[in-house]
Amino acid sequence: MYADTLHPGEPETDASLVRRLIAARFPRWAGLPVERIDSIGTSNTLYRLGEDMVVRLPRTAGAAEDVEKEHTWLPRLAASLPVPVPTPLGRGAPAEGFPWPWSVHRWIDGEVPVEGDVTAPEALAADLADFVAALHRVDPAGGPPSYRSEPLAARDAATRTAIAELDGAVDAHAATAAWEEALRAPGPTGPPVWIHADLQPGNLLLARGRLCAVLDFGCAGLGDPAVDLLAAWYVLPAGARPLFRAALDVDDAAWARGRGWALSVALLELSYYRDRSPHMARVARHVIREVLLDRRP
């Protein structure tokens, strides 16, 4: 099943459009087969190009702004990271009725994990910690702010609005208590670091249960390292979270902020996607449950 139609004004695409775009911009690839990829991604529509490439067509103007950032920064980040990340191969301009820049990346094989249900949770926790630690060590000089670079408190109004809208669908009292607990945590004491900021199942690839690639750096940039801890609740089962935390040597304040980030992101996603994308809504509900269970004695 292809991704749900989520965005008003999203341009329609098909394999024929992709063939025309490729023929005009990259004629050396014009004869390669094009096939739409079964994807639940919300930022880009994906088309397989030949055996080893993927065409990424942004679904919104905001996602289109990420094309330049990814072409600039992904090659610089890749050398410092322990698993592959997308390799930009070419950038296209608006054409053939498609309104935004688009890109071609190297194809990476792997399986998308199911939230909280992975075959090698302890190994995956270690893999995720290795990736996060390596990314946070990358020289931040000149890096752009992350899409999620704001302090947690800046999300207070939006998060409380989402809780109110979801009252009945989630335990609003427990969600509010968990959110307020996160807000009481001290903020980061160091400078911003490189963060991925969206370590959700759809942005990870596994091979035999181990992390083999990290995708979609549209949210990446400089921010609070605690943002990347949201993977603990989005991806890992409860039993593997302590291993992830210990491997990163995370203190209580950062862990509380990370849990707050996971809760806030999931609440806003559920509020937006519950009538638009069954898959995204299911993931968000899972995360909210995990965060609330995580706080119980």
C-alpha positions as a Python dict, from the first residue, in 0.01 Angstrom:
ca = {
    (1, 'M'): (0, 0, 0),
    (2, 'Y'): (138, 338, -95),
    (3, 'A'): (158, 627, 148),
    (4, 'D'): (-170, 789, 239),
    (5, 'T'): (-252, 1119, 73),
    (6, 'L'): (-180, 1354, 359),
    (7, 'H'): (-103, 1696, 226),
    (8, 'P'): (-346, 1940, 63),
    (9, 'G'): (-206, 2056, -267),
    (10, 'E'): (36, 1766, -293),
    (11, 'P'): (130, 1720, -662),
    (12, 'E'): (24, 1398, -828),
    (13, 'T'): (309, 1182, -952),
    (14, 'D'): (347, 861, -1145),
    (15, 'A'): (617, 658, -1318),
    (16, 'S'): (557, 841, -1645),
    (17, 'L'): (636, 1176, -1483),
    (18, 'V'): (954, 1033, -1331),
    (19, 'R'): (1067, 899, -1668),
    (20, 'R'): (1020, 1243, -1823),
    (21, 'L'): (1206, 1415, -1540),
    (22, 'I'): (1495, 1171, -1564),
    (23, 'A'): (1513, 1190, -1944),
    (24, 'A'): (1532, 1569, -1934),
    (25, 'R'): (1775, 1608, -1645),
    (26, 'F'): (1979, 1284, -1648),
    (27, 'P'): (1963, 1140, -1999),
    (28, 'R'): (2228, 879, -1914),
    (29, 'W'): (1966, 711, -1692),
    (30, 'A'): (1673, 756, -1930),
    (31, 'G'): (1649, 390, -2029),
    (32, 'L'): (1636, 250, -1676),
    (33, 'P'): (1313, 103, -1541),
    (34, 'V'): (1107, 315, -1301),
    (35, 'E'): (879, 166, -1036),
    (36, 'R'): (692, 334, -753),
    (37, 'I'): (800, 210, -411),
    (38, 'D'): (554, 91, -150),
    (39, 'S'): (626, 349, 121),
    (40, 'I'): (454, 514, 416),
    (41, 'G'): (684, 816, 404),
    (42, 'T'): (523, 1154, 460),
    (43, 'S'): (790, 1380, 307),
    (44, 'N'): (877, 1221, -27),
    (45, 'T'): (722, 992, -285),
    (46, 'L'): (980, 731, -387),
    (47, 'Y'): (1048, 563, -720),
    (48, 'R'): (1305, 291, -780),
    (49, 'L'): (1531, 380, -1070),
    (50, 'G'): (1710, 81, -1212),
    (51, 'E'): (1864, -157, -958),
    (52, 'D'): (2062, 80, -740),
    (53, 'M'): (1897, 424, -733),
    (54, 'V'): (1587, 589, -591),
    (55, 'V'): (1413, 907, -707),
    (56, 'R'): (1276, 1123, -424),
    (57, 'L'): (995, 1362, -515),
    (58, 'P'): (906, 1599, -227),
    (59, 'R'): (543, 1592, -122),
    (60, 'T'): (541, 1944, 24),
    (61, 'A'): (723, 2273, -24),
    (62, 'G'): (888, 2222, 315),
    (63, 'A'): (1025, 1883, 214),
    (64, 'A'): (1156, 2039, -108),
    (65, 'E'): (1368, 2276, 102),
    (66, 'D'): (1551, 1973, 241),
    (67, 'V'): (1693, 1876, -99),
    (68, 'E'): (1975, 2130, -89),
    (69, 'K'): (2055, 2052, 276),
    (70, 'E'): (2082, 1681, 208),
    (71, 'H'): (2305, 1730, -96),
    (72, 'T'): (2530, 1962, 105),
    (73, 'W'): (2557, 1776, 433),
    (74, 'L'): (2496, 1405, 377),
    (75, 'P'): (2833, 1347, 205),
    (76, 'R'): (3007, 1529, 492),
    (77, 'L'): (2826, 1336, 763),
    (78, 'A'): (2857, 995, 599),
    (79, 'A'): (3230, 961, 661),
    (80, 'S'): (3180, 989, 1038),
    (81, 'L'): (2887, 750, 1077),
    (82, 'P'): (2899, 374, 1149),
    (83, 'V'): (2621, 276, 906),
    (84, 'P'): (2533, 395, 556),
    (85, 'V'): (2318, 700, 500),
    (86, 'P'): (2166, 814, 170),
    (87, 'T'): (2417, 911, -98),
    (88, 'P'): (2290, 1195, -321),
    (89, 'L'): (2370, 1121, -687),
    (90, 'G'): (2189, 1404, -862),
    (91, 'R'): (1956, 1697, -811),
    (92, 'G'): (1670, 1793, -1040),
    (93, 'A'): (1491, 2123, -1089),
    (94, 'P'): (1117, 2189, -1126),
    (95, 'A'): (1003, 2058, -1463),
    (96, 'E'): (728, 1867, -1644),
    (97, 'G'): (470, 2023, -1415),
    (98, 'F'): (645, 1910, -1096),
    (99, 'P'): (685, 2228, -889),
    (100, 'W'): (990, 2164, -670),
    (101, 'P'): (1351, 2046, -667),
    (102, 'W'): (1391, 1668, -643),
    (103, 'S'): (1678, 1427, -609),
    (104, 'V'): (1826, 1089, -695),
    (105, 'H'): (1996, 888, -421),
    (106, 'R'): (2177, 557, -404),
    (107, 'W'): (1940, 271, -317),
    (108, 'I'): (2003, 97, 19),
    (109, 'D'): (1863, -250, 87),
    (110, 'G'): (1708, -327, 426),
    (111, 'E'): (1388, -382, 620),
    (112, 'V'): (1192, -117, 809),
    (113, 'P'): (1149, -222, 1174),
    (114, 'V'): (814, -253, 1344),
    (115, 'E'): (791, -18, 1639),
    (116, 'G'): (875, -200, 1963),
    (117, 'D'): (886, -543, 1793),
    (118, 'V'): (1238, -615, 1673),
    (119, 'T'): (1417, -949, 1654),
    (120, 'A'): (1744, -846, 1821),
    (121, 'P'): (1651, -563, 2059),
    (122, 'E'): (1974, -557, 2261),
    (123, 'A'): (2192, -554, 1951),
    (124, 'L'): (1974, -288, 1791),
    (125, 'A'): (1995, -75, 2106),
    (126, 'A'): (2374, -90, 2083),
    (127, 'D'): (2367, -10, 1710),
    (128, 'L'): (2140, 290, 1763),
    (129, 'A'): (2361, 417, 2044),
    (130, 'D'): (2670, 384, 1823),
    (131, 'F'): (2501, 584, 1549),
    (132, 'V'): (2371, 855, 1782),
    (133, 'A'): (2706, 892, 1959),
    (134, 'A'): (2893, 917, 1630),
    (135, 'L'): (2653, 1176, 1490),
    (136, 'H'): (2675, 1386, 1807),
    (137, 'R'): (3055, 1389, 1775),
    (138, 'V'): (3052, 1540, 1424),
    (139, 'D'): (3204, 1889, 1413),
    (140, 'P'): (2907, 2127, 1437),
    (141, 'A'): (3087, 2418, 1265),
    (142, 'G'): (2859, 2571, 1003),
    (143, 'G'): (2578, 2324, 1061),
    (144, 'P'): (2219, 2441, 1013),
    (145, 'P'): (1969, 2435, 1300),
    (146, 'S'): (1766, 2117, 1321),
    (147, 'Y'): (1398, 2123, 1234),
    (148, 'R'): (1360, 2035, 1604),
    (149, 'S'): (1615, 2279, 1744),
    (150, 'E'): (1376, 2460, 1979),
    (151, 'P'): (1384, 2402, 2356),
    (152, 'L'): (1126, 2158, 2481),
    (153, 'A'): (931, 2436, 2654),
    (154, 'A'): (869, 2604, 2317),
    (155, 'R'): (643, 2307, 2232),
    (156, 'D'): (428, 2349, 2542),
    (157, 'A'): (126, 2519, 2386),
    (158, 'A'): (113, 2286, 2084),
    (159, 'T'): (157, 1978, 2303),
    (160, 'R'): (-118, 2078, 2546),
    (161, 'T'): (-349, 2156, 2255),
    (162, 'A'): (-287, 1808, 2114),
    (163, 'I'): (-358, 1650, 2452),
    (164, 'A'): (-689, 1838, 2473),
    (165, 'E'): (-785, 1736, 2119),
    (166, 'L'): (-703, 1372, 2191),
    (167, 'D'): (-879, 1351, 2528),
    (168, 'G'): (-1060, 1018, 2525),
    (169, 'A'): (-831, 873, 2260),
    (170, 'V'): (-539, 896, 2507),
    (171, 'D'): (-524, 929, 2885),
    (172, 'A'): (-513, 1309, 2894),
    (173, 'H'): (-439, 1326, 3267),
    (174, 'A'): (-144, 1089, 3245),
    (175, 'A'): (-15, 1256, 2928),
    (176, 'T'): (-28, 1597, 3093),
    (177, 'A'): (156, 1468, 3401),
    (178, 'A'): (425, 1308, 3183),
    (179, 'W'): (462, 1626, 2979),
    (180, 'E'): (493, 1848, 3285),
    (181, 'E'): (753, 1613, 3429),
    (182, 'A'): (960, 1654, 3112),
    (183, 'L'): (927, 2031, 3126),
    (184, 'R'): (1071, 2034, 3479),
    (185, 'A'): (1392, 1866, 3361),
    (186, 'P'): (1697, 2095, 3338),
    (187, 'G'): (1793, 2197, 2987),
    (188, 'P'): (2113, 2097, 2805),
    (189, 'T'): (2436, 2228, 2954),
    (190, 'G'): (2649, 2203, 2641),
    (191, 'P'): (2636, 2355, 2294),
    (192, 'P'): (2407, 2218, 2020),
    (193, 'V'): (2532, 1909, 1839),
    (194, 'W'): (2443, 1737, 1515),
    (195, 'I'): (2118, 1543, 1560),
    (196, 'H'): (1908, 1336, 1325),
    (197, 'A'): (1593, 1446, 1513),
    (198, 'D'): (1358, 1187, 1358),
    (199, 'L'): (1482, 840, 1454),
    (200, 'Q'): (1151, 670, 1391),
    (201, 'P'): (1103, 319, 1248),
    (202, 'G'): (1036, 447, 896),
    (203, 'N'): (1375, 618, 888),
    (204, 'L'): (1575, 307, 984),
    (205, 'L'): (1672, -2, 788),
    (206, 'L'): (1763, -336, 944),
    (207, 'A'): (1937, -648, 817),
    (208, 'R'): (1894, -962, 1029),
    (209, 'G'): (1775, -739, 1314),
    (210, 'R'): (2079, -510, 1311),
    (211, 'L'): (2086, -148, 1203),
    (212, 'C'): (2217, -128, 847),
    (213, 'A'): (2122, 227, 742),
    (214, 'V'): (1963, 550, 865),
    (215, 'L'): (1747, 745, 620),
    (216, 'D'): (1573, 1080, 578),
    (217, 'F'): (1786, 1359, 720),
    (218, 'G'): (1527, 1627, 651),
    (219, 'C'): (1502, 1713, 1022),
    (220, 'A'): (1877, 1691, 1083),
    (221, 'G'): (2090, 1978, 1202),
    (222, 'L'): (2213, 2123, 1530),
    (223, 'G'): (2008, 2082, 1846),
    (224, 'D'): (1975, 1925, 2189),
    (225, 'P'): (2125, 1572, 2186),
    (226, 'A'): (1825, 1454, 2391),
    (227, 'V'): (1605, 1481, 2080),
    (228, 'D'): (1769, 1168, 1938),
    (229, 'L'): (1672, 972, 2249),
    (230, 'L'): (1317, 953, 2113),
    (231, 'A'): (1433, 635, 1937),
    (232, 'A'): (1413, 463, 2276),
    (233, 'W'): (1033, 485, 2271),
    (234, 'Y'): (971, 489, 1896),
    (235, 'V'): (1181, 185, 1811),
    (236, 'L'): (1299, -16, 2111),
    (237, 'P'): (1099, -235, 2348),
    (238, 'A'): (1111, -142, 2715),
    (239, 'G'): (1369, -403, 2806),
    (240, 'A'): (1628, -265, 2563),
    (241, 'R'): (1597, 101, 2666),
    (242, 'P'): (1834, 76, 2963),
    (243, 'L'): (2105, -62, 2733),
    (244, 'F'): (2056, 226, 2490),
    (245, 'R'): (2071, 477, 2776),
    (246, 'A'): (2378, 321, 2936),
    (247, 'A'): (2566, 303, 2606),
    (248, 'L'): (2513, 678, 2561),
    (249, 'D'): (2579, 757, 2930),
    (250, 'V'): (2264, 969, 2948),
    (251, 'D'): (2190, 1156, 3272),
    (252, 'D'): (1845, 1188, 3428),
    (253, 'A'): (1779, 1535, 3285),
    (254, 'A'): (1857, 1437, 2926),
    (255, 'W'): (1656, 1115, 2956),
    (256, 'A'): (1357, 1310, 3085),
    (257, 'R'): (1387, 1557, 2796),
    (258, 'G'): (1416, 1271, 2548),
    (259, 'R'): (1101, 1112, 2686),
    (260, 'G'): (930, 1451, 2661),
    (261, 'W'): (1037, 1484, 2299),
    (262, 'A'): (901, 1138, 2218),
    (263, 'L'): (570, 1221, 2386),
    (264, 'S'): (532, 1563, 2224),
    (265, 'V'): (618, 1441, 1874),
    (266, 'A'): (383, 1144, 1906),
    (267, 'L'): (95, 1355, 2039),
    (268, 'L'): (126, 1606, 1757),
    (269, 'E'): (154, 1325, 1502),
    (270, 'L'): (-155, 1149, 1635),
    (271, 'S'): (-351, 1474, 1636),
    (272, 'Y'): (-259, 1539, 1272),
    (273, 'Y'): (-252, 1188, 1127),
    (274, 'R'): (-533, 1002, 1303),
    (275, 'D'): (-778, 1080, 1020),
    (276, 'R'): (-513, 1087, 746),
    (277, 'S'): (-272, 797, 791),
    (278, 'P'): (-358, 477, 980),
    (279, 'H'): (9, 378, 987),
    (280, 'M'): (137, 704, 1137),
    (281, 'A'): (-151, 707, 1386),
    (282, 'R'): (-68, 352, 1495),
    (283, 'V'): (297, 438, 1554),
    (284, 'A'): (205, 751, 1749),
    (285, 'R'): (-37, 561, 1972),
    (286, 'H'): (232, 302, 2041),
    (287, 'V'): (480, 569, 2149),
    (288, 'I'): (230, 744, 2374),
    (289, 'R'): (149, 414, 2545),
    (290, 'E'): (517, 333, 2591),
    (291, 'V'): (597, 674, 2740),
    (292, 'L'): (307, 655, 2984),
    (293, 'L'): (391, 298, 3085),
    (294, 'D'): (755, 399, 3127),
    (295, 'R'): (658, 640, 3404),
    (296, 'R'): (471, 388, 3615),
    (297, 'P'): (645, 261, 3930),
}
